[in-house]
């Protein structure tokens, strides 16, 4: 199974910091520390409209810094000063940026830094309590998911005794399709057993020889098979539009996607050693898995844990 790009990905990781909000204040840097705030505000009012107040900023240790906060009467006037990238103070260009109030990582509020926070630091006991609470929540979520999943599988109707395994797999594939859609991704199924799904690839030409000859999960994969598979599909329009592969079962066939230089999500599931009939063949698969998840590997690959 593979995932095909449709639109820019959404950022799913919530930022720990509050989102920046438009303000009527900007910050000017490289301002002489001996310059008086009253003198600065008089100078600014000669060149800019709506300057309301100027205040010196201090670092986390309380020392005067070379930065001042300039308050305007409106956000529009503040943005007008920002658009030039600098303000003139005593004839010198001082770089400007949007002002963001101090933020405390301890109590998650604005207005002060953690060093000045009145809330007590996190103790080791409190940290252990939080970890235990999160663990209980996670276990509860997993149990609820497992219960719903088992209920779903038990409700699947088998069309015939020979299609028992396939009928149980299809709901999983449909769920993966739904998940991919939530990430603005489209997936394409490439499995010999699912003829109705594979038809969209077969409309252009027949499946590669490997997809036709490997009828069993335990069929061995050779290096020559991988080379032929890549040669057959490397200019295919569907393959060219794919930016990630999700490869689950059997793991003995997952290596055929390595030459395409795309991200691979390895999902071993069960029977990890299937079709690895010799120790060198198994060692080669393990080595490829280890190499693919190294931090320096490009493109990035992922190894997921799964089981029954």
ZISULDA-V382348 format. One record per backbone hydrogen bond with DSSP energy under -1.0 kcal/mol. NH is the residue of the N-H (numbers start at 1). CO is the residue of the C=O. If there is no record, write none. Layout:
BEGIN
nh->NH co->CO
nh->NH co->CO
END
This chain:
BEGIN
nh->2 co->188
nh->3 co->244
nh->4 co->186
nh->6 co->184
nh->26 co->70
nh->27 co->97
nh->28 co->68
nh->29 co->95
nh->31 co->66
nh->35 co->32
nh->40 co->36
nh->41 co->37
nh->42 co->38
nh->43 co->39
nh->44 co->40
nh->45 co->41
nh->47 co->44
nh->48 co->44
nh->52 co->71
nh->53 co->71
nh->55 co->69
nh->57 co->67
nh->59 co->63
nh->62 co->59
nh->65 co->57
nh->68 co->28
nh->69 co->55
nh->70 co->26
nh->71 co->53
nh->72 co->24
nh->73 co->50
nh->78 co->74
nh->79 co->75
nh->80 co->76
nh->81 co->77
nh->82 co->78
nh->83 co->79
nh->85 co->82
nh->87 co->94
nh->89 co->92
nh->92 co->89
nh->94 co->87
nh->96 co->85
nh->97 co->27
nh->99 co->25
nh->104 co->109
nh->108 co->104
nh->111 co->102
nh->116 co->113
nh->117 co->114
nh->127 co->123
nh->128 co->124
nh->129 co->125
nh->130 co->126
nh->131 co->127
nh->132 co->128
nh->133 co->129
nh->134 co->130
nh->135 co->131
nh->136 co->132
nh->137 co->133
nh->138 co->134
nh->139 co->135
nh->140 co->136
nh->141 co->137
nh->142 co->138
nh->143 co->139
nh->144 co->140
nh->145 co->141
nh->146 co->142
nh->147 co->143
nh->148 co->144
nh->149 co->145
nh->150 co->146
nh->151 co->147
nh->152 co->148
nh->153 co->149
nh->154 co->150
nh->156 co->153
nh->163 co->160
nh->164 co->161
nh->167 co->163
nh->168 co->164
nh->169 co->165
nh->170 co->166
nh->173 co->169
nh->174 co->170
nh->175 co->171
nh->176 co->172
nh->177 co->173
nh->178 co->174
nh->179 co->175
nh->180 co->176
nh->181 co->177
nh->182 co->178
nh->184 co->181
nh->185 co->180
nh->186 co->4
nh->188 co->2
nh->195 co->193
nh->198 co->194
nh->199 co->195
nh->201 co->198
nh->202 co->198
nh->203 co->199
nh->205 co->201
nh->212 co->208
nh->213 co->209
nh->214 co->210
nh->215 co->213
nh->219 co->216
nh->226 co->222
nh->227 co->223
nh->228 co->224
nh->229 co->225
nh->230 co->226
nh->231 co->227
nh->232 co->228
nh->233 co->229
nh->234 co->230
nh->236 co->233
nh->240 co->236
nh->241 co->237
nh->242 co->239
nh->243 co->3
nh->245 co->263
nh->246 co->1
nh->247 co->265
nh->253 co->250
nh->254 co->251
nh->256 co->253
nh->257 co->254
nh->258 co->255
nh->260 co->257
nh->261 co->258
nh->265 co->245
nh->266 co->302
nh->267 co->247
nh->274 co->271
nh->276 co->273
nh->282 co->278
nh->283 co->279
nh->284 co->280
nh->285 co->281
nh->286 co->282
nh->287 co->283
nh->288 co->284
nh->289 co->285
nh->290 co->286
nh->291 co->287
nh->292 co->288
nh->293 co->289
nh->294 co->291
nh->297 co->294
nh->302 co->264
nh->304 co->266
END
